[in-house]
Amino acid sequence: MAHFTLRSLTLVGVLLLAGCGLPDQIDETVGWSAQKLYAEAKESMSDGAWDRSIKMFEKLEARYPYGRYAQQSQLEVAYAYYKSGEQASAVAACNRFIKLHPNHANVDYAYYLKGLAYFNEDLGFLGRLADQDLSERDPKATRESFATFKELVQRFPNSKYAPDAQLRLRYLVNALAAHEVHVARYYYKRGAYVAAANRAQTTVKDFPQSPAVEEALFVMVQSYDALKLPELRNDAERVMRQNFPNSHYFGGKVPGNESQPWWKMW
């Protein structure tokens, strides 16, 4: 009898201890249909409750992985990550959707959202960080955004997202060119004239339509002049005068001494 009582008390104690943790383990979504989970997740998105919407979408896919709601959740959760400022997670979610559903009717949106995530990650590349030395900044996100928008435009030229992607591509081209010419200026100011000339030449070659080409050519002229290479200097100046006959750089400005670099207008 004593043995039975001891075992009973032990069992009751275990149940009581387990019961103490029950409130934290209750999941209100138990038994919810895929439709209800999706509706709740969308409502959370409408309210700006991005973390809750992400949890709902992830639960939906885990419980109902093969329905149409699961596919849509994979796309919606990417947007929720993007809006919550988790750019890396947004990109990962977009890549996953593209890999799983390459022929989906909305796969163009996945590319567009991926490009936006990279674009906003480095939006301050020239805008927010006007006082930061751009040569110290890695333009990886800018390049990734450019590559993604370019793929979107090439693969889905009739997509409703293509026009906006084209506009962003133009901005990104100028951003990348500005970075290159700024690095060239950085080298010039420190007496690394070969590196400055090479970097400026890269700008002219890779971004021939960018506004940064004018300054890149001027950096080349100044760098070759410092290196005592008159033929290369004269050739660079000839190209510069032909394309920018009214350039203010002909007034004798030296790279790196500009009071207001042109890229700061962004």
Secondary structure, DSSP 8 states (H G I E B T S, - for coil): -HHHHHHHHHHHHHHHHHHHTHHHH--TTTT--HHHHHHHHHHHHHTT-HHHHHHHHHHHHHHSTTSHHHHHHHHHHHHHHHHTT-HHHHHHHHHHHHHH-TT-TTHHHHHHHHHHHHHHHTGGGTTTTTTS-GGGS-THHHHHHHHHHHHHHHH-TT-TTHHHHHHHHHHHHHHHHHHHHHHHHHHHHTT-HHHHHHHHHHHHHH-TTSTHHHHHHHHHHHHHHHTT-HHHHHHHHHHHHHH-TT-GGGGT--TT--SS-GGGG-
